[in-house]
Amino acid sequence: MSDEIPDLLYSDAERALSDALASLLADRGGLDKTLARTESAQTYDDKLWQAVAADLGCAGLLIPERDGGAGASYREAAAAAEVLGSYVAPVPFLGSSVVATAALLSVGSQGGLLAKMADGGVTAALAVPFASAPGSAFPASIRVAGPKPGDATTGVARLRGMVSGVADALPASVLLVPADGVPHGLYLVDVGAEGVAKAPVTSLDMTRQLCDLSFDDAPATLIASGPAAARAVNAALAAGAGVLAAEQTGLAQRCLDMTVAYVKERRQFARPVGSFQALKHRLADLWVSVTQARAASRYAAACLAAGSPDVKVAVALAKAYCSEVAVTAAQECVQLHGGIGFTWEHPAHLYLKRAKADSLAFGTAARHRAALGRLVDLPPA
């Protein structure tokens, strides 16, 4: 464990980024638009993503300046994720700007692709199930197939197989595909290539719709093999879990804010319902939980940014705690809004579905608690 305590406060740059992003989302990504989009065939908002990615530069936050990015850190990425979570924004920031970017940075030889991703021109996704947790075994659902005539001279590999429940792959133009082989490797695949198919699936959280990917002798380029490929996939999953904890914190804070505002206005027995002691206690408890979740998620982001030896502990702690807080906050939001909170027209259900889906993503709370116990040498119960 590291003796150095990171600064968990938001920097001026992080606050400025959060304010600019919140202003953009309030103007162009209102909850009414998000709700309507969940019932359409195009659940991701491509125009909003271009504004977030290119206009604000969020796509390149983790990408070094030499590759056209902002050269920022996971602290800024987490600050952006908080805001995106508070609006349940239907954009692939987590999958492309965090998970796929972390994998490519671990590989360290894809500056050209990173430059295209930095300005939002290319969106990428890691082809693993959304439920994959850091430290999982290397994915083996995709395998390297036999070459076709001419492949040997071009360096093209062929992939076969299917992977289910991939997040942020629907709007992606390139895929990073872990494939089983001798040795196993991480491959770059163009979504438009022959033999690649995407099948949208009806997801609990339609603001981040999952899809199934299939590969039938799809052409691919090897970018890492053996231990380097395993490290890249694990780095991506750790980054995804850590930044997702920040998203969950933003979601929980927004649920709390919406509920507090509502109980101040809703009147019963000639009094605001927020004046009832039972509701005060519930909201006070929730405020404490959200505050603790923010501390945990900020610690995880700070450890990721610094490359701290405590990264595994910090990420496991943040993902386990923030998952449960986000679900609790969303449930309280639905319940304390009374009758209106249960309707399709009110956005409360968007937050509950996102919170439930996020609680399974990159490992459940129970899985991360078990990992945390092993990391700090706590005996199993």
Disulfide bonds with the S-S distance in Angstrom:
none
